[in-house]
Structures are given as structure tokens and as C-alpha cells.
Amino acid sequence: MRFKKIFIASVFIAVQSGLFAQNTAENKVWTLKECVDYALENNISIKQSELDKLNQYQDVKNARGNFLPNLNASASQSFNFGSSIDATGSRVSADYRSNNYSLNSNLVLFDGFSNIHTLNQAQINVAVQEANITKMKNDISLNVVNAYLQVLFAKEQIKIAQFQVDISIKEVERITNLVDAGLAPKGDLLNIKATLGSDEQTLIDAQNNFDMATLRLAQLLQLPEGTITIEEIELKDPNNSIIANESTVIYKKAAISFPEIKAAELTIESAEKGVKISKANYLPSLSFNYSLSTVYQHRQGYVDFFPHNEQLDNNLGHFLGLSLNIPIFNRFQFRTSVTRAEINMERAKNNLESEKLRLRESVQIAYTDAKSASKSFEASKKSVEAQNEAFKYAQERFQVGNMNAFDFNQTKNRLFTAESQLLRSKYDYTFKLKVLEFYYGVPFVAE
């Protein structure tokens, strides 16, 4: 009975803990930095790449082990059956049993520096993988920042749509009172109600877009809940000081620090080591050998019809030697190996130039996009100012009966379109500046 109570209590605590953890995850308000950090820590692709790096580090350990002597032990036992001539010259029936034990060690003294180049190449390959992981983290961070901004944009879009709905609700109430008092035709009321229905549909669409944006962000973070609540922040007007730099200046900064370029440069170094390793096969190799062996031999037979076991010898020997191997002809295999290594090095060099070209083009596109987004943002601000003044004027005229409902709705819709475009251009400009700043060496999220 006591065990049953303990079991029930344990299950209850586990369930409560699970519910608490779930509620905590659902009620958590995520900052941008938390989103980026969580994505980098839990992304499966990054974890897989980290495991690949651990595998490559094993190559480093193997390469270091090549500098050490090896040590092997062996043992064997053999039996001989038949007859032999004894010391008296008589043939006797006897069986022989031999036990052999040995220790062998080999140490490479010189191999054309192949072991040194192999170790260096393994260390370089680990650095290449680290650079590739950094690139992957950069890409994921960029995607998270973009998704986070899309959620903020969608949330602001809801506010604009809600504001339009509120205006239409007030106008419906006002026109209803005028129609009831006989001061306005019923057609005006029908028109403004139709506008309210349209505004409510726009609000629903904005809410759906917000739900999809939060879902995309949650999926990008690989959250099991599929939902996420982000921090309420006010996005200020973007700081466009980065555009004051020419695209060539930004490219030069990026070429120094970007992991793609670093990985390509390290790959060339690795390929150069591969060439040296292949050429080392042409050189003589020298190794030191040591062996310790012992042999126990027994003769088994019968003396006066009784079993007899006689130990004949117990040999203990040491062997020391130097082995020199001079390659003379290996069916062109060494030459082919060198040629392949040289081809790989040329491919690595071409890949570096390709990465530099790709980076230069990406910076130029990002720079042009940022400048275009800047112009669009400034034009959108002017448009909102003009449409806002036009709406205020139209609202005054509509309220005194000097403008019909159709023209008023047209003015109202133009204001909504202008505000939506300003909001979109603001977030678009912010993200494109973030990309440009990243090329310049500014992190996505401040520490």
C-alpha cells in the first residue's frame, strides 16, 4: 500500500512538472537574442556538423599517434607427430610440442616528412570544419532575425488594420444616428457598413498573417509547441550610416572575416599538404625494428611403457634492426597520386576565387538593395504624411455632409495602403541594413 501511494505521488509530480514546463514554454516571452541563441544551440544541422568536427579531430589524434612506436605481442603453439632418432641412434616414437612467444615494436625514423604533413593536414581540416560551422550559424542567425522581424511587422499590421476598423465602427454609429434622425440617406449607412465588413476582413487577414509568421519562427527554432510569443519592442527608424561606406569597402571587410573565405583558404592549405604527402612516397623511408622472442620445445613419448615429457630447449632472443625502403618503380601509382593531389589543389584555388566573387556580388546586391530600400522608406513616409492630411480633410467634409461615403472610403483606403507600405518598407529597410552591417562585421544581435 505504501509503495502504491509513493507511485501515485510520483506520477502526480511528474505530470505537474510536465504541465508547468509546457506552460512555461508557452508563456515565455522571447527576445531576439534568445531566439538566435536558442536556434544556434538546438539546431540539428549544427549538431551534426559538430559531430563531423569531432570525427575529423580523430584524424588529428591518429596522425599524432603515427609518431609513436607500435608494440605487438604474439603467441603460438604447434605439435609434431611421428618418430625420430635419439642420442643412441635408435628410432623412437616421439611427439614434439613447441610454444612461441614474441614482442615486436617498430618506430618510423624518417618517412619523407609524411607524418608531419599528415598531422598538419588533419589540423587544417578541423579548422575548415569550424569555419563551415560558423557559416552555418551565420545563415541560421540571419534567417531567425528575418523571421523575428516578420513577426513584428505582422503585429504592427494588425494595429493598423484594427485602427481602420475602429474608425469604421465610429462612422457606422454616427451615420446610424443621422439616418435615424432623417438627416442622412440610408445608402450612406449601407456603404459604411460595407466598408466596415471589408476592414474586418482585412483585420482577419492580418491576424492570420501574424499567426503564420509566429509559426514560421517557432518552426525555425524547432519548438515543439509550434507557437511563440516575442518581446514587444518599438522598432525605431533604421540607422543608415552603413550606407555611407562604398560597397568595395564593405567587401574588403567581409573578405577578411567571412568564414566562407577562411574555409576556402584553409582548403588550399590542406590541398598543399596533400601534395607534399603524395610526394613523400618518392623518398626513402627508414624505420627501427625490435623483437623479443622465446621458444619452449617439449618432446613427448614413452619410456618403459610410461608417458614421458622432456623439455628439449628454452630459447630467448632479441632482434634489433634498421629497415630502409627505397621506392624504385610502383607502376606509376605514386605519380598518379601526386597528379591527383595537384589537381585538387588547383580546384581549391579556383574555389577560393569563386567564393570571393560570390561574396563580392552578394555585397553589391545587399548594398544596392539597402539604398533602394532607403529611398522607398523615405518616399513612404512622405506619402503617409500627405495621405494623413487628406484623410483628416475628407473626414471633416464627410462628417458635415460635403463628401459622400464612396469618396470618403477611397480616401480612407489610400491612407491604409500608405501606412501599410510605410510599415513594410520600414521593416524591409531594417533587415537589409542588418545584412549590410553583417557584411561589415557588425553582429546580428548585440551581446
FIDODREN-981530 format. One record per residue (C-alpha): residue number from 1; residue in three letters; x, y, z. Coordinates in steps of 0.5 Angstrom, whole numbers, plus 500, padded with zeros to 3 digits. Layout:
<pts>
PT | NUM | ALA | X | Y | Z .
...
</pts>
This chain:
<pts>
PT | 1 | MET | 500 | 500 | 500 .
PT | 2 | ARG | 506 | 505 | 502 .
PT | 3 | PHE | 509 | 503 | 495 .
PT | 4 | LYS | 503 | 505 | 491 .
PT | 5 | LYS | 502 | 511 | 495 .
PT | 6 | ILE | 509 | 513 | 493 .
PT | 7 | PHE | 508 | 511 | 486 .
PT | 8 | ILE | 502 | 515 | 485 .
PT | 9 | ALA | 505 | 521 | 488 .
PT | 10 | SER | 511 | 521 | 484 .
PT | 11 | VAL | 506 | 520 | 477 .
PT | 12 | PHE | 503 | 527 | 480 .
PT | 13 | ILE | 509 | 530 | 481 .
PT | 14 | ALA | 512 | 528 | 474 .
PT | 15 | VAL | 505 | 531 | 471 .
PT | 16 | GLN | 505 | 537 | 474 .
PT | 17 | SER | 512 | 538 | 473 .
PT | 18 | GLY | 511 | 537 | 465 .
PT | 19 | LEU | 505 | 542 | 465 .
PT | 20 | PHE | 509 | 547 | 469 .
PT | 21 | ALA | 515 | 546 | 464 .
PT | 22 | GLN | 509 | 547 | 458 .
PT | 23 | ASN | 506 | 553 | 461 .
PT | 24 | THR | 513 | 556 | 462 .
PT | 25 | ALA | 515 | 555 | 455 .
PT | 26 | GLU | 508 | 557 | 452 .
PT | 27 | ASN | 508 | 564 | 457 .
PT | 28 | LYS | 515 | 565 | 455 .
PT | 29 | VAL | 517 | 572 | 452 .
PT | 30 | TRP | 523 | 571 | 447 .
PT | 31 | THR | 528 | 577 | 446 .
PT | 32 | LEU | 531 | 577 | 439 .
PT | 33 | LYS | 538 | 575 | 442 .
PT | 34 | GLU | 534 | 569 | 446 .
PT | 35 | CYS | 531 | 567 | 439 .
PT | 36 | VAL | 538 | 567 | 436 .
PT | 37 | ASP | 542 | 563 | 442 .
PT | 38 | TYR | 536 | 558 | 442 .
PT | 39 | ALA | 537 | 557 | 435 .
PT | 40 | LEU | 544 | 556 | 435 .
PT | 41 | GLU | 544 | 552 | 441 .
PT | 42 | ASN | 539 | 547 | 439 .
PT | 43 | ASN | 539 | 547 | 431 .
PT | 44 | ILE | 540 | 539 | 429 .
PT | 45 | SER | 544 | 541 | 423 .
PT | 46 | ILE | 549 | 545 | 427 .
PT | 47 | LYS | 550 | 539 | 432 .
PT | 48 | GLN | 551 | 534 | 426 .
PT | 49 | SER | 557 | 539 | 424 .
PT | 50 | GLU | 560 | 539 | 431 .
PT | 51 | LEU | 560 | 531 | 431 .
PT | 52 | ASP | 563 | 532 | 424 .
PT | 53 | LYS | 568 | 536 | 427 .
PT | 54 | LEU | 569 | 531 | 433 .
PT | 55 | ASN | 571 | 526 | 427 .
PT | 56 | GLN | 576 | 530 | 424 .
PT | 57 | TYR | 579 | 531 | 431 .
PT | 58 | GLN | 580 | 524 | 431 .
PT | 59 | ASP | 584 | 524 | 425 .
PT | 60 | VAL | 589 | 529 | 429 .
PT | 61 | LYS | 590 | 524 | 434 .
PT | 62 | ASN | 591 | 519 | 429 .
PT | 63 | ALA | 596 | 523 | 426 .
PT | 64 | ARG | 600 | 524 | 433 .
PT | 65 | GLY | 600 | 517 | 434 .
PT | 66 | ASN | 604 | 516 | 428 .
PT | 67 | PHE | 610 | 519 | 431 .
PT | 68 | LEU | 610 | 514 | 437 .
PT | 69 | PRO | 613 | 507 | 436 .
PT | 70 | ASN | 608 | 501 | 436 .
PT | 71 | LEU | 608 | 495 | 440 .
PT | 72 | ASN | 605 | 488 | 439 .
PT | 73 | ALA | 605 | 481 | 442 .
PT | 74 | SER | 604 | 474 | 439 .
PT | 75 | ALA | 604 | 467 | 442 .
PT | 76 | SER | 603 | 461 | 438 .
PT | 77 | GLN | 603 | 453 | 440 .
PT | 78 | SER | 605 | 448 | 435 .
PT | 79 | PHE | 605 | 440 | 435 .
PT | 80 | ASN | 609 | 435 | 431 .
PT | 81 | PHE | 607 | 428 | 431 .
PT | 82 | GLY | 612 | 422 | 429 .
PT | 83 | SER | 619 | 419 | 430 .
PT | 84 | SER | 626 | 421 | 431 .
PT | 85 | ILE | 633 | 418 | 432 .
PT | 86 | ASP | 635 | 419 | 439 .
PT | 87 | ALA | 642 | 420 | 442 .
PT | 88 | THR | 644 | 413 | 442 .
PT | 89 | GLY | 642 | 412 | 434 .
PT | 90 | SER | 635 | 408 | 435 .
PT | 91 | ARG | 629 | 411 | 432 .
PT | 92 | VAL | 624 | 412 | 438 .
PT | 93 | SER | 617 | 414 | 437 .
PT | 94 | ALA | 616 | 422 | 440 .
PT | 95 | ASP | 612 | 428 | 439 .
PT | 96 | TYR | 614 | 435 | 440 .
PT | 97 | ARG | 610 | 441 | 442 .
PT | 98 | SER | 613 | 448 | 441 .
PT | 99 | ASN | 611 | 454 | 445 .
PT | 100 | ASN | 613 | 461 | 442 .
PT | 101 | TYR | 612 | 468 | 445 .
PT | 102 | SER | 614 | 475 | 442 .
PT | 103 | LEU | 614 | 482 | 443 .
PT | 104 | ASN | 615 | 487 | 437 .
PT | 105 | SER | 616 | 494 | 436 .
PT | 106 | ASN | 617 | 499 | 430 .
PT | 107 | LEU | 619 | 506 | 430 .
PT | 108 | VAL | 619 | 510 | 424 .
PT | 109 | LEU | 625 | 515 | 424 .
PT | 110 | PHE | 624 | 518 | 417 .
PT | 111 | ASP | 618 | 518 | 412 .
PT | 112 | GLY | 620 | 524 | 408 .
PT | 113 | PHE | 616 | 528 | 413 .
PT | 114 | SER | 610 | 525 | 411 .
PT | 115 | ASN | 607 | 524 | 418 .
PT | 116 | ILE | 609 | 531 | 420 .
PT | 117 | HIS | 605 | 534 | 413 .
PT | 118 | THR | 599 | 529 | 415 .
PT | 119 | LEU | 598 | 532 | 422 .
PT | 120 | ASN | 598 | 539 | 419 .
PT | 121 | GLN | 593 | 537 | 414 .
PT | 122 | ALA | 589 | 534 | 420 .
PT | 123 | GLN | 589 | 540 | 424 .
PT | 124 | ILE | 588 | 544 | 418 .
PT | 125 | ASN | 581 | 540 | 416 .
PT | 126 | VAL | 579 | 541 | 423 .
PT | 127 | ALA | 580 | 549 | 422 .
PT | 128 | VAL | 576 | 548 | 416 .
PT | 129 | GLN | 570 | 545 | 419 .
PT | 130 | GLU | 570 | 550 | 424 .
PT | 131 | ALA | 569 | 555 | 419 .
PT | 132 | ASN | 564 | 552 | 416 .
PT | 133 | ILE | 560 | 551 | 422 .
PT | 134 | THR | 561 | 559 | 423 .
PT | 135 | LYS | 558 | 560 | 416 .
PT | 136 | MET | 552 | 555 | 418 .
PT | 137 | LYS | 551 | 559 | 425 .
PT | 138 | ASN | 551 | 566 | 421 .
PT | 139 | ASP | 546 | 563 | 416 .
PT | 140 | ILE | 541 | 561 | 421 .
PT | 141 | SER | 542 | 567 | 425 .
PT | 142 | LEU | 540 | 571 | 419 .
PT | 143 | ASN | 534 | 567 | 418 .
PT | 144 | VAL | 532 | 568 | 425 .
PT | 145 | VAL | 533 | 576 | 425 .
PT | 146 | ASN | 529 | 576 | 419 .
PT | 147 | ALA | 523 | 571 | 422 .
PT | 148 | TYR | 523 | 575 | 428 .
PT | 149 | LEU | 522 | 582 | 424 .
PT | 150 | GLN | 517 | 579 | 420 .
PT | 151 | VAL | 513 | 577 | 427 .
PT | 152 | LEU | 514 | 585 | 429 .
PT | 153 | PHE | 512 | 587 | 422 .
PT | 154 | ALA | 505 | 583 | 422 .
PT | 155 | LYS | 504 | 585 | 429 .
PT | 156 | GLU | 504 | 592 | 427 .
PT | 157 | GLN | 500 | 591 | 421 .
PT | 158 | ILE | 494 | 588 | 426 .
PT | 159 | LYS | 495 | 595 | 430 .
PT | 160 | ILE | 494 | 599 | 423 .
PT | 161 | ALA | 488 | 594 | 421 .
PT | 162 | GLN | 485 | 595 | 428 .
PT | 163 | PHE | 485 | 603 | 427 .
PT | 164 | GLN | 482 | 602 | 421 .
PT | 165 | VAL | 476 | 598 | 424 .
PT | 166 | ASP | 475 | 603 | 430 .
PT | 167 | ILE | 475 | 609 | 425 .
PT | 168 | SER | 469 | 605 | 421 .
PT | 169 | ILE | 466 | 603 | 427 .
PT | 170 | LYS | 465 | 610 | 430 .
PT | 171 | GLU | 463 | 612 | 423 .
PT | 172 | VAL | 457 | 607 | 423 .
PT | 173 | GLU | 455 | 609 | 430 .
PT | 174 | ARG | 455 | 617 | 427 .
PT | 175 | ILE | 451 | 615 | 421 .
PT | 176 | THR | 446 | 611 | 424 .
PT | 177 | ASN | 444 | 616 | 429 .
PT | 178 | LEU | 444 | 621 | 423 .
PT | 179 | VAL | 439 | 616 | 419 .
PT | 180 | ASP | 435 | 615 | 425 .
PT | 181 | ALA | 434 | 623 | 425 .
PT | 182 | GLY | 433 | 623 | 418 .
PT | 183 | LEU | 439 | 627 | 417 .
PT | 184 | ALA | 443 | 622 | 412 .
PT | 185 | PRO | 440 | 617 | 407 .
PT | 186 | LYS | 440 | 610 | 408 .
PT | 187 | GLY | 445 | 609 | 403 .
PT | 188 | ASP | 451 | 612 | 406 .
PT | 189 | LEU | 450 | 607 | 412 .
PT | 190 | LEU | 450 | 601 | 408 .
PT | 191 | ASN | 456 | 604 | 404 .
PT | 192 | ILE | 460 | 605 | 411 .
PT | 193 | LYS | 457 | 598 | 414 .
PT | 194 | ALA | 460 | 595 | 407 .
PT | 195 | THR | 467 | 599 | 409 .
PT | 196 | LEU | 467 | 596 | 416 .
PT | 197 | GLY | 466 | 589 | 413 .
PT | 198 | SER | 472 | 590 | 409 .
PT | 199 | ASP | 476 | 593 | 414 .
PT | 200 | GLU | 474 | 587 | 419 .
PT | 201 | GLN | 476 | 582 | 413 .
PT | 202 | THR | 483 | 586 | 413 .
PT | 203 | LEU | 484 | 585 | 420 .
PT | 204 | ILE | 483 | 578 | 420 .
PT | 205 | ASP | 488 | 577 | 414 .
PT | 206 | ALA | 493 | 581 | 419 .
PT | 207 | GLN | 492 | 576 | 424 .
PT | 208 | ASN | 492 | 570 | 420 .
PT | 209 | ASN | 499 | 573 | 417 .
PT | 210 | PHE | 501 | 574 | 424 .
PT | 211 | ASP | 500 | 567 | 426 .
PT | 212 | MET | 504 | 564 | 420 .
PT | 213 | ALA | 509 | 569 | 422 .
PT | 214 | THR | 510 | 566 | 429 .
PT | 215 | LEU | 509 | 559 | 427 .
PT | 216 | ARG | 515 | 560 | 422 .
PT | 217 | LEU | 519 | 563 | 427 .
PT | 218 | ALA | 517 | 557 | 432 .
PT | 219 | GLN | 519 | 552 | 427 .
PT | 220 | LEU | 526 | 556 | 425 .
PT | 221 | LEU | 527 | 555 | 433 .
PT | 222 | GLN | 525 | 548 | 432 .
PT | 223 | LEU | 520 | 549 | 438 .
PT | 224 | PRO | 515 | 543 | 439 .
PT | 225 | GLU | 509 | 548 | 441 .
PT | 226 | GLY | 509 | 551 | 434 .
PT | 227 | THR | 508 | 558 | 438 .
PT | 228 | ILE | 512 | 563 | 440 .
PT | 229 | THR | 511 | 570 | 444 .
PT | 230 | ILE | 516 | 575 | 442 .
PT | 231 | GLU | 518 | 581 | 446 .
PT | 232 | GLU | 514 | 588 | 445 .
PT | 233 | ILE | 519 | 593 | 442 .
PT | 234 | GLU | 519 | 599 | 438 .
PT | 235 | LEU | 523 | 599 | 432 .
PT | 236 | LYS | 526 | 606 | 431 .
PT | 237 | ASP | 528 | 609 | 424 .
PT | 238 | PRO | 534 | 605 | 422 .
PT | 239 | ASN | 541 | 608 | 422 .
PT | 240 | ASN | 543 | 609 | 415 .
PT | 241 | SER | 550 | 611 | 417 .
PT | 242 | ILE | 553 | 604 | 414 .
PT | 243 | ILE | 551 | 606 | 407 .
PT | 244 | ALA | 556 | 612 | 408 .
PT | 245 | ASN | 561 | 607 | 406 .
PT | 246 | GLU | 562 | 604 | 399 .
PT | 247 | SER | 561 | 597 | 397 .
PT | 248 | THR | 568 | 596 | 396 .
PT | 249 | VAL | 570 | 598 | 403 .
PT | 250 | ILE | 565 | 593 | 406 .
PT | 251 | TYR | 567 | 588 | 401 .
PT | 252 | LYS | 574 | 588 | 404 .
PT | 253 | LYS | 572 | 588 | 411 .
PT | 254 | ALA | 568 | 582 | 409 .
PT | 255 | ALA | 573 | 578 | 406 .
PT | 256 | ILE | 578 | 579 | 412 .
PT | 257 | SER | 573 | 576 | 417 .
PT | 258 | PHE | 568 | 572 | 413 .
PT | 259 | PRO | 568 | 564 | 414 .
PT | 260 | GLU | 567 | 562 | 407 .
PT | 261 | ILE | 573 | 566 | 405 .
PT | 262 | LYS | 577 | 563 | 411 .
PT | 263 | ALA | 575 | 556 | 409 .
PT | 264 | ALA | 577 | 556 | 402 .
PT | 265 | GLU | 584 | 559 | 404 .
PT | 266 | LEU | 585 | 553 | 409 .
PT | 267 | THR | 582 | 548 | 404 .
PT | 268 | ILE | 588 | 551 | 400 .
PT | 269 | GLU | 593 | 550 | 405 .
PT | 270 | SER | 590 | 543 | 406 .
PT | 271 | ALA | 591 | 541 | 399 .
PT | 272 | GLU | 598 | 543 | 399 .
PT | 273 | LYS | 599 | 539 | 405 .
PT | 274 | GLY | 596 | 533 | 401 .
PT | 275 | VAL | 601 | 534 | 395 .
PT | 276 | LYS | 607 | 534 | 400 .
PT | 277 | ILE | 604 | 528 | 403 .
PT | 278 | SER | 604 | 525 | 396 .
PT | 279 | LYS | 611 | 527 | 394 .
PT | 280 | ALA | 614 | 524 | 400 .
PT | 281 | ASN | 612 | 517 | 398 .
PT | 282 | TYR | 618 | 518 | 393 .
PT | 283 | LEU | 623 | 519 | 398 .
PT | 284 | PRO | 627 | 513 | 402 .
PT | 285 | SER | 624 | 511 | 409 .
PT | 286 | LEU | 628 | 509 | 415 .
PT | 287 | SER | 625 | 505 | 421 .
PT | 288 | PHE | 628 | 502 | 427 .
PT | 289 | ASN | 625 | 495 | 429 .
PT | 290 | TYR | 626 | 491 | 435 .
PT | 291 | SER | 624 | 484 | 437 .
PT | 292 | LEU | 624 | 480 | 443 .
PT | 293 | SER | 622 | 472 | 442 .
PT | 294 | THR | 622 | 466 | 446 .
PT | 295 | VAL | 621 | 459 | 444 .
PT | 296 | TYR | 619 | 453 | 449 .
PT | 297 | GLN | 620 | 446 | 446 .
PT | 298 | HIS | 618 | 439 | 449 .
PT | 299 | ARG | 619 | 432 | 447 .
PT | 300 | GLN | 613 | 427 | 449 .
PT | 301 | GLY | 614 | 420 | 448 .
PT | 302 | TYR | 614 | 413 | 452 .
PT | 303 | VAL | 620 | 410 | 457 .
PT | 304 | ASP | 618 | 403 | 459 .
PT | 305 | PHE | 611 | 404 | 457 .
PT | 306 | PHE | 610 | 410 | 461 .
PT | 307 | PRO | 609 | 417 | 459 .
PT | 308 | HIS | 615 | 422 | 458 .
PT | 309 | ASN | 615 | 429 | 457 .
PT | 310 | GLU | 622 | 432 | 456 .
PT | 311 | GLN | 624 | 439 | 455 .
PT | 312 | LEU | 629 | 440 | 450 .
PT | 313 | ASP | 630 | 447 | 450 .
PT | 314 | ASN | 628 | 454 | 452 .
PT | 315 | ASN | 631 | 460 | 447 .
PT | 316 | LEU | 631 | 467 | 449 .
PT | 317 | GLY | 633 | 472 | 443 .
PT | 318 | HIS | 633 | 479 | 442 .
PT | 319 | PHE | 633 | 483 | 435 .
PT | 320 | LEU | 635 | 490 | 433 .
PT | 321 | GLY | 635 | 493 | 426 .
PT | 322 | LEU | 634 | 498 | 422 .
PT | 323 | SER | 630 | 498 | 415 .
PT | 324 | LEU | 631 | 502 | 409 .
PT | 325 | ASN | 626 | 502 | 404 .
PT | 326 | ILE | 627 | 506 | 397 .
PT | 327 | PRO | 622 | 506 | 392 .
PT | 328 | ILE | 624 | 505 | 385 .
PT | 329 | PHE | 618 | 503 | 381 .
PT | 330 | ASN | 611 | 503 | 383 .
PT | 331 | ARG | 607 | 502 | 377 .
PT | 332 | PHE | 606 | 510 | 376 .
PT | 333 | GLN | 602 | 510 | 383 .
PT | 334 | PHE | 606 | 515 | 386 .
PT | 335 | ARG | 606 | 519 | 380 .
PT | 336 | THR | 598 | 519 | 379 .
PT | 337 | SER | 597 | 520 | 387 .
PT | 338 | VAL | 602 | 527 | 386 .
PT | 339 | THR | 598 | 529 | 380 .
PT | 340 | ARG | 591 | 528 | 383 .
PT | 341 | ALA | 593 | 532 | 389 .
PT | 342 | GLU | 596 | 538 | 385 .
PT | 343 | ILE | 589 | 538 | 381 .
PT | 344 | ASN | 586 | 538 | 388 .
PT | 345 | MET | 590 | 544 | 390 .
PT | 346 | GLU | 588 | 548 | 383 .
PT | 347 | ARG | 581 | 546 | 385 .
PT | 348 | ALA | 582 | 549 | 392 .
PT | 349 | LYS | 585 | 555 | 389 .
PT | 350 | ASN | 579 | 556 | 384 .
PT | 351 | ASN | 574 | 555 | 389 .
PT | 352 | LEU | 577 | 561 | 393 .
PT | 353 | GLU | 577 | 566 | 387 .
PT | 354 | SER | 569 | 563 | 386 .
PT | 355 | GLU | 568 | 565 | 394 .
PT | 356 | LYS | 571 | 572 | 393 .
PT | 357 | LEU | 567 | 573 | 387 .
PT | 358 | ARG | 560 | 571 | 390 .
PT | 359 | LEU | 562 | 575 | 396 .
PT | 360 | ARG | 563 | 581 | 392 .
PT | 361 | GLU | 557 | 580 | 388 .
PT | 362 | SER | 553 | 579 | 395 .
PT | 363 | VAL | 556 | 585 | 398 .
PT | 364 | GLN | 554 | 589 | 392 .
PT | 365 | ILE | 547 | 587 | 392 .
PT | 366 | ALA | 546 | 588 | 399 .
PT | 367 | TYR | 549 | 595 | 398 .
PT | 368 | THR | 544 | 597 | 392 .
PT | 369 | ASP | 538 | 593 | 396 .
PT | 370 | ALA | 539 | 598 | 402 .
PT | 371 | LYS | 540 | 604 | 398 .
PT | 372 | SER | 534 | 602 | 394 .
PT | 373 | ALA | 530 | 601 | 401 .
PT | 374 | SER | 532 | 607 | 404 .
PT | 375 | LYS | 529 | 611 | 398 .
PT | 376 | SER | 523 | 607 | 399 .
PT | 377 | PHE | 522 | 608 | 406 .
PT | 378 | GLU | 523 | 616 | 405 .
PT | 379 | ALA | 518 | 616 | 400 .
PT | 380 | SER | 513 | 612 | 404 .
PT | 381 | LYS | 514 | 617 | 410 .
PT | 382 | LYS | 512 | 623 | 405 .
PT | 383 | SER | 506 | 619 | 403 .
PT | 384 | VAL | 504 | 618 | 410 .
PT | 385 | GLU | 504 | 625 | 411 .
PT | 386 | ALA | 500 | 627 | 405 .
PT | 387 | GLN | 495 | 622 | 406 .
PT | 388 | ASN | 494 | 623 | 413 .
PT | 389 | GLU | 493 | 630 | 412 .
PT | 390 | ALA | 488 | 628 | 406 .
PT | 391 | PHE | 484 | 624 | 411 .
PT | 392 | LYS | 483 | 629 | 416 .
PT | 393 | TYR | 481 | 634 | 411 .
PT | 394 | ALA | 476 | 628 | 408 .
PT | 395 | GLN | 474 | 626 | 415 .
PT | 396 | GLU | 472 | 633 | 416 .
PT | 397 | ARG | 468 | 634 | 410 .
PT | 398 | PHE | 464 | 627 | 411 .
PT | 399 | GLN | 462 | 629 | 418 .
PT | 400 | VAL | 459 | 635 | 415 .
PT | 401 | GLY | 456 | 632 | 409 .
PT | 402 | ASN | 460 | 635 | 404 .
PT | 403 | MET | 463 | 629 | 402 .
PT | 404 | ASN | 460 | 622 | 400 .
PT | 405 | ALA | 461 | 615 | 403 .
PT | 406 | PHE | 465 | 613 | 397 .
PT | 407 | ASP | 470 | 618 | 396 .
PT | 408 | PHE | 471 | 618 | 404 .
PT | 409 | ASN | 472 | 611 | 404 .
PT | 410 | GLN | 477 | 612 | 398 .
PT | 411 | THR | 481 | 617 | 402 .
PT | 412 | LYS | 481 | 612 | 408 .
PT | 413 | ASN | 483 | 606 | 404 .
PT | 414 | ARG | 489 | 610 | 401 .
PT | 415 | LEU | 491 | 612 | 408 .
PT | 416 | PHE | 491 | 605 | 410 .
PT | 417 | THR | 495 | 603 | 404 .
PT | 418 | ALA | 500 | 608 | 405 .
PT | 419 | GLU | 501 | 606 | 412 .
PT | 420 | SER | 502 | 599 | 411 .
PT | 421 | GLN | 507 | 601 | 405 .
PT | 422 | LEU | 511 | 605 | 410 .
PT | 423 | LEU | 511 | 599 | 415 .
PT | 424 | ARG | 513 | 594 | 410 .
PT | 425 | SER | 519 | 599 | 408 .
PT | 426 | LYS | 521 | 600 | 415 .
PT | 427 | TYR | 522 | 593 | 416 .
PT | 428 | ASP | 525 | 591 | 410 .
PT | 429 | TYR | 530 | 597 | 410 .
PT | 430 | THR | 532 | 595 | 417 .
PT | 431 | PHE | 533 | 588 | 415 .
PT | 432 | LYS | 537 | 590 | 409 .
PT | 433 | LEU | 541 | 595 | 413 .
PT | 434 | LYS | 542 | 589 | 418 .
PT | 435 | VAL | 545 | 585 | 413 .
PT | 436 | LEU | 550 | 590 | 410 .
PT | 437 | GLU | 552 | 591 | 417 .
PT | 438 | PHE | 553 | 584 | 418 .
PT | 439 | TYR | 558 | 584 | 412 .
PT | 440 | TYR | 562 | 590 | 415 .
PT | 441 | GLY | 563 | 586 | 421 .
PT | 442 | VAL | 557 | 588 | 426 .
PT | 443 | PRO | 554 | 582 | 429 .
PT | 444 | PHE | 546 | 581 | 428 .
PT | 445 | VAL | 545 | 581 | 436 .
PT | 446 | ALA | 549 | 586 | 441 .
PT | 447 | GLU | 552 | 582 | 447 .
</pts>
